[in-house]
């Protein structure tokens, strides 16, 4: 059964609720609160609020924006704007897109599965598995996955000038070692095990670990360990090919110069990121992935707990092993990652039990205002509608009636 409500304004938006069986059911532990009861503790999602966020990011310069909320047996989606500025085709949640750093969760999951298989020790030095790669043998796998290695983020220099930097690497194919070499040419940012310092270099090293320990490509490991078991029909790792297969949203890069025309950044190798940011997916597949992960379907309980050993990551955020935690205004914490790759901003987060998830995309990048505004979708999806403040006269009248 499908019910649809269409909202019309200067552009057309669709807001649809679908009734369907949940993709992943999670069994309650004996003596523990049931998953259903925990899910009910969340306020109902404010889907109109999600729509408002999409409308805001459109006004701020995104050609299009989409969002999908999966909440137990119910799915909501919203879409506004265009997937292609040239043809004017409307964007929709069936469109594939580049998910950027949400890829880091995929890489972390593979390594945690290898830890389950006793092929990897999280607290062992990276150099045990990749001899001589790093100049400091105190840097462990855990340090890499939690961004506490101190390895400089080579993308800082690579994209110091946004559009020229991108055009210089758009069609290049790098080896992992070439990217690590770029990082090692700069001073480290902290001692091993020090404070959180985000660096794409860490997850390039993660990709190297995956390939060394399995003897197979990152693409094959993502496919066989995550994509096929979860039936993620629209999730791909196509590096070093430049095109997004099938129906997809084109991505638009905002130049540094104010008022300059957007740059179509859709076609690129993303070789500068690889295991740190080159996966392609959809909102549906991302929600399925996070639901499975947080529902305990991809790793052992012990490794999922390792993934959620948090370190401060600025503001109301913490970082585990390839996984980010954000505390919302209502006190609810959500778990996932953001992604930024040329032309695309992604948010993918879920509740702790994985029963409610949100994936959202704006097909724009290098616009911090848009990225910040997209965070409002989390507030609407997980905190629900904000209570309207009472006017002082209304409070006085109510208090008098109650004899206060």
Phi, psi and omega in degrees: 000133181234129173239137185228142173234125182256128178255128182241140176209224176290338174230174182257135177230151178237139178227112190234140173247130181242138174261122182204164177288143179297145183294325184223119174267142183242129181281140177282146176285148178303133177078359182259163175297138182291157178301319181299318180294321179294321180296322181294340180292339177283140173298154176301139180296143178264089184291327175298325177294323176298316177303317180300323178296316179299319179297322179295313183292332173296316179296332182276358172123357178284128177300324180209163178206143180222158176206149176222131176243121173255125187224086184065240182272002184241140177237137176237142173221156180218147180208143182207137175095202188241149174272338184218114182292333182286314183269340183079011180297133181293142177280151179209167183288352173279348182288136173277157180201165178279127187265359176056227189288355170299337174306328183301328177295320178301314181296318180296319180300315180301315181293325178291326174295322177294327174294319176300327182274005179062029175262355185212137173248118184300332183262010175275151176298143175304322183294345174295323183264333180232075187306129175077001183294314186252148183283353183230111183284001174279348181285118182261170176299319179299318179300320180295313185287342179253011180058044176234026179278334186084004180287126182300141177278105183299339181289341177301314179282323182300321184244032177302324170248116195301298185288312177301321179297318179294313182298331180291337183240000186309316184249005180285151174240117181259154165271160176303317184296326177297321180290317178298321179300321177298320179294316185289349176283352181245155178297149176286154187270340180198166174287155178305130181084007180282204183293153175305130176213103188300132180207126176297335179304322181303320184269351163290316175300321178301317178297320177297319178297316179303312185289326179290316185285334182257338185072015181229167181286157173303319180303314182294322180290317175303314184296309189281334184263334186233303191296308182287317178301326181268359181056049177276088190290344184238028180243131187216154168234100189257357181312132011260017177294153189261343186264149172271121183289149173070197181292129183207160174272134174283149184250140186236123182268130179274121178294162179292326182287125180301134177085353180289152183294144176297148180253126177288111185252016188303309185271117180195159179284333190054027179291339177291346182244311181050242184290357175263349185180025188251009180284148175247139181202193176227168179298321180297312182296322179295319177295320177298317180299309182293323176300316180294316181299306184286340175276004176080023184267350186246339178221171172292164177299323181296317181287327175295324176295321176298320180298334184253029170272103195271146169235149180301139182228026177094133179060225181261035180240148174226161181231137177255239175248092182074008184230137181251143174244132177237132176266126183270172185296335182271003180093352177283138173256141177236158192228129180168226181196157168259161179221134176225115174224155187310117178097352187215135170241129182234141168240130176218108184218157179217164174291167185301325180271357178080001185286331176240133182219151177228132168233133182221149181222140163239130182273060177211161175205174185059036177221092185299332179296318178295314182301317180294317181297326181299334177299337177297336178296328177295317179301315181291320185287328187247337180259344179075197182286137176281138178295137179283133180294141178281144172289153184303319181298322179294321179294318180298316181297317181293317180298320180295319181295329180271359180076022182290000000 
